[in-house]
C-alpha cells in the first residue's frame, strides 16, 4: 500500500508540473512586427487587452520583411503583423512554411512621396521612380503606375503578379528603380518619386498626409496577423483576434491622430 501511495503522489506531482508548464506557455505571447504603425498598434491597443486576459505579451520589432516569418516558423515568436496575404502566401510557398492569416488589421496604405515635386502631375519623361524590389510589392506599385496612366501593362497580365517585363508601354518614360523596402524612404533625395510601404514611411517619420498619392488599398493588400497553421485553433490566437476586433481597439484607431489615413478592414466599418 505504501508503494502504491507513493506512486500516486509521484504521478500527481508530475501531472501538476506538466499542467503548470502548459499553462505558463499558453500565457506568454511574443508578437513580431515591423517598427512603426503595426508594433505601435500591438503595444498601444492589443497588448493591454491581452494582459487583462492574463497574458504576458512581448513585442519583438523587425526591420525587414524576411525575419518575421522565419522567426515565426522557428517558434521564436507566436504571431507577426507586417504583411499582406499575397506576400505571406508567396513567402510560404517559396520557403515551404505552414503559416496562415488570422485577422486583417487597420492598414497604412502604400504611398508615393517626393522631395522634388509637389504633385504626381509634375511627372515628366526621364524621372526616376523607386519601388520595392520584392515581387508582391513591386507588382503593387506597377498597378498604381498603370492606374496613374504612367505605364500600360500587357493585356491579360495579373496585376498582383506583374513585373517590369510585363510593361507593354511607358506612357511617361520613367525609370523604375527597385530597392529594398526599408531603403525607400532614404532614397527620396535620389529619385523623383518613391513608392513607400506604410510601415516604413511612418517609422521613418513620414506622414500619410505628406504623400503626393495614396493607394486605394484593396483587401488582398491589407495587413494581417500571421500565425503558424498548427496554432489556428489555439486559444491565444482566438484571443488575439478578439483583441483586434474589440471596441477599445477600434476606438484607438478612430481617436488617435497618428492613425489618420489608415484603411480599415471590413469588420471595423
C-alpha positions, 0 to 999 in steps of 0.5 A: 500500500505504501508503494502504491501511495507513493506512486500516486503522489509521484504521478500527481506531482508530475501531472501538476508540473506538466499542467503548470508548464502548459499553462505558463506557455499558453500565457506568454505571447511574443508578437513580431512586427515591423517598427512603426504603425503595426508594433505601435498598434500591438503595444498601444491597443492589443497588448493591454487587452491581452494582459487583462486576459492574463497574458504576458505579451512581448513585442519583438520589432523587425526591420525587414520583411524576411525575419518575421516569418522565419522567426515565426516558423522557428517558434521564436515568436507566436504571431507577426503583423507586417504583411499582406496575404499575397506576400505571406502566401508567396513567402510560404510557398517559396520557403515551404512554411505552414503559416496562415492569416488570422485577422486583417488589421487597420492598414497604412496604405502604400504611398508615393512621396517626393522631395522634388515635386509637389504633385504626381502631375509634375511627372515628366519623361526621364524621372526616376521612380523607386519601388520595392524590389520584392515581387508582391510589392513591386507588382503593387506599385506597377498597378498604381503606375498603370492606374496613374496612366504612367505605364500600360501593362500587357493585356491579360497580365495579373496585376498582383503578379506583374513585373517590369517585363510585363510593361507593354508601354511607358506612357511617361518614360520613367525609370523604375528603380527597385530597392529594398523596402526599408531603403525607400524612404532614404532614397527620396533625395535620389529619385523623383518619386518613391513608392513607400510601404506604410510601415516604413514611411511612418517609422521613418517619420513620414506622414500619410498626409505628406504623400503626393498619392495614396493607394486605394488599398484593396483587401488582398493588400491589407495587413494581417496577423500571421500565425503558424497553421498548427496554432489556428485553433489555439486559444491565444490566437482566438484571443488575439483576434478578439483583441483586434476586433474589440471596441477599445481597439477600434476606438484607438484607431478612430481617436488617435491622430497618428492613425489618420489615413489608415484603411480599415478592414471590413469588420471595423466599418 
